[in-house]
Amino acid sequence: MWRDESVTWQVAHRPLGGLWDLLGQVDAVHGLYYLLMHGVFLAWDGGLWALRLPSVAATALAAAAVAAIGHRLAGERAALLCGLVYAALPPVQMYAQEGRSYALVAAAVVWATYLMLRERWTAYAVVLLLGCWLHEFAVLALLAHAVTAWRSRGWRIAAGAVAALLLPLALVSARQAGQQLGWLGRPSWQDWAAYAVLAGAALLLARGAGRRDLAGVVRVALPLALLPPGLLMTLSLVHPWYVDRYVLYALAGLALLAGARLAAARDWWPWLVVAALLVPAGCWSVWLRTPESRKDDALAVAAAVRELARPGDAVLFLPSRRREWLLSSPGVHDGLRDVALARSPEASHTLQGTELPSADLRAALIASPRVIALMDPAGQPLDPYLREAVKRQTLAAWFDLCSVTEVRGARVALYARPGGCPA
């Protein structure tokens, strides 16, 4: 469980009233997903299994939808291959095994695409709106669908209904955008390179669109693969909003193009390319199933703290947002004295709680014989805020550093007053 999944776990375990109060302050964009997971945990509080099972099921549904589109546009052989390609894509597998909303959003968008082809406009609007309420950047799929269906009066009505009914969420989340997306920067060169690979592969697979067996696939799949990520990256040059997982559903377009091409292939060389790609894709897939594939490991951090802690120890988070590492392990967090915490996350209607003023925090730290500090890995930039600087300065001036335990994406350090370190 990495820290984003830890947010899902602790927020979904709050009572409905507390969840509603939180969404008025932050994370409204994930509100429907948290409500869904609240229901999952009420039905079965199965830990990581319960946290991730909805994403697994949603990825299976998305693969089925990709196959259904392939079947409608290019036949049974294409259906099988399109669905298999989608399920085999490593980014799809990554979010299939993660307790966040992105796999569910992808399933909703791809099924909406299928319903668009069937001209089931009421169902289309309902399913796409569900995806948008799970994460509002699903609305970018409307641009891809417009390329295919803009001439249809039914689509225009359905698209207008989706936009209108998404507006309340957009207004609320716009007020929260500063704290919600403030951590993002403009797309890096790696982001542009990844998009160039996606676009190049999609355009290469779309060559020969004049062929009857490929024209329909290209008309649906190419806009879905290119437009949502391309537009979001372009917007992010002004307002940094881009993260690849926000438009995960674009990979369905690539899978449709690849599966249809393979189904139509009469030569052996496309299959040789597939065979060559299986080795790196397989290695990537195996790596995705290790803790090293995530930024950190909240459960490993909690285990390290549990081994180090003694009754009465203080715990300190540097920076405060790393409190998330222990909030999903209340048995560990509640057994320590959270020395900087003024109001808990539930009481303050926030994700990580609120902390004491700098002077009070400093006094509380000095009064603590031992402090377990949870910090980012070495080399990470330090938060410049006054409260965070006070934490670092007080530890350096009043405590000895006894030990540092390196955990995936974190450091767990033990500080003690002079002479108090374990032998």
Salt bridges, closest charged atoms under 4 A:
ASP4 OD2 - ARG245 NH2 3.58
GLU5 OE2 - ARG52 NE 2.82
ASP21 OD2 - HIS349 ND1 3.82
ASP45 OD1 - HIS13 NE2 3.05
GLU98 OE1 - ARG294 NE 2.98
ASP213 OD2 - ARG211 NH2 3.04
ASP296 OD2 - ARG3 NH1 2.62
ASP313 OD2 - ARG370 NH2 2.88
ASP334 OD1 - HIS333 ND1 3.50
ASP338 OD2 - ARG323 NE 2.72
ASP338 OD2 - HIS333 NE2 2.91
GLU355 OE2 - ARG323 NH2 2.78
GLU355 OE1 - LYS391 NZ 2.88
ASP376 OD1 - ARG322 NE 2.59
ASP383 OD2 - ARG321 NH1 2.74
GLU388 OE2 - LYS391 NZ 3.28
